[in-house]
Amino acid sequence: MLQTWWTPGGGVGPLNHLQYGYLWWLGSSGGHRIAFAWGYRGQYIVLIPDQHLVVVVTSRLDDPTVDPNLEADQGMSLIVGQILPAVR
């Protein structure tokens, strides 16, 4: 039998109090549950089940002048702040 394993994590962009396990992050925004895989520099696969929404974000990996944490925050801010409200 597999045990469920989640651990509290940090945050990214507007999402805080995330949980992490099995290579996925869990959070919520505006009453919507959000699950996402988070790659280097803000590459995301984001699932928002109640909206039947999947969003994929890629990043520019070859620009050393861009802060990777800022790039990650901006990607998630775009999803939560602009894309999610547009599909409600």
C-alpha positions as CSV (number, residue, x, y, z in Angstrom):
1,M,0.0,0.0,0.0
2,L,1.3,3.5,-0.9
3,Q,1.2,6.1,1.8
4,T,0.1,9.6,0.8
5,W,3.0,12.0,1.4
6,W,2.5,15.7,1.4
7,T,4.7,18.3,3.1
8,P,4.2,22.0,3.6
9,G,6.2,24.1,1.1
10,G,6.8,27.8,0.4
11,G,5.2,29.9,-2.3
12,V,5.5,31.2,-5.8
13,G,4.0,34.4,-7.2
14,P,0.7,35.0,-5.5
15,L,0.4,31.5,-4.2
16,N,1.5,30.8,-0.6
17,H,1.1,28.0,1.9
18,L,1.7,25.3,-0.8
19,Q,1.9,21.6,-0.2
20,Y,4.3,19.4,-2.1
21,G,4.4,15.7,-2.8
22,Y,4.9,13.2,-5.6
23,L,6.5,16.0,-7.7
24,W,3.3,18.1,-7.6
25,W,2.5,21.3,-5.8
26,L,-1.0,22.0,-4.4
27,G,-2.4,25.4,-3.6
28,S,-5.5,27.5,-4.1
29,S,-6.5,30.9,-5.4
30,G,-9.9,32.6,-5.4
31,G,-11.5,29.4,-4.1
32,H,-10.0,27.3,-6.9
33,R,-7.8,24.3,-6.1
34,I,-4.6,24.4,-8.2
35,A,-2.2,21.5,-8.8
36,F,1.0,22.1,-10.7
37,A,4.4,20.7,-11.7
38,W,7.1,23.3,-11.4
39,G,10.3,23.1,-13.5
40,Y,13.4,25.3,-13.6
41,R,12.8,29.0,-14.1
42,G,9.1,28.9,-14.0
43,Q,8.2,26.1,-16.4
44,Y,4.8,24.9,-15.3
45,I,2.1,22.5,-16.0
46,V,-0.9,23.8,-14.1
47,L,-4.2,22.0,-13.5
48,I,-7.3,23.9,-12.3
49,P,-9.9,21.0,-12.2
50,D,-13.1,23.0,-11.4
51,Q,-12.5,25.2,-14.5
52,H,-11.4,22.2,-16.7
53,L,-8.3,24.2,-17.3
54,V,-4.7,23.1,-18.1
55,V,-2.1,25.8,-18.6
56,V,1.5,25.1,-19.8
57,V,4.2,27.8,-19.4
58,T,7.7,27.6,-20.8
59,S,10.6,29.9,-19.9
60,R,13.7,31.2,-21.6
61,L,16.5,29.1,-20.1
62,D,19.5,30.8,-21.7
63,D,19.3,34.3,-20.4
64,P,21.6,34.7,-17.4
65,T,20.5,38.3,-16.9
66,V,17.0,37.3,-15.8
67,D,16.6,36.2,-12.1
68,P,15.2,32.6,-12.2
69,N,13.0,33.3,-9.1
70,L,11.6,36.4,-10.7
71,E,10.8,34.5,-13.9
72,A,9.0,31.7,-11.8
73,D,7.0,34.3,-9.9
74,Q,6.0,36.1,-13.1
75,G,4.8,32.9,-14.8
76,M,2.6,31.9,-11.9
77,S,1.3,35.5,-11.5
78,L,0.3,35.5,-15.1
79,I,-1.7,32.3,-14.6
80,V,-3.4,33.2,-11.3
81,G,-3.7,37.0,-12.0
82,Q,-4.8,37.0,-15.6
83,I,-5.6,33.7,-17.1
84,L,-7.7,32.2,-14.3
85,P,-9.9,35.3,-13.9
86,A,-10.5,35.4,-17.7
87,V,-12.1,31.9,-17.7
88,R,-14.4,32.4,-14.7
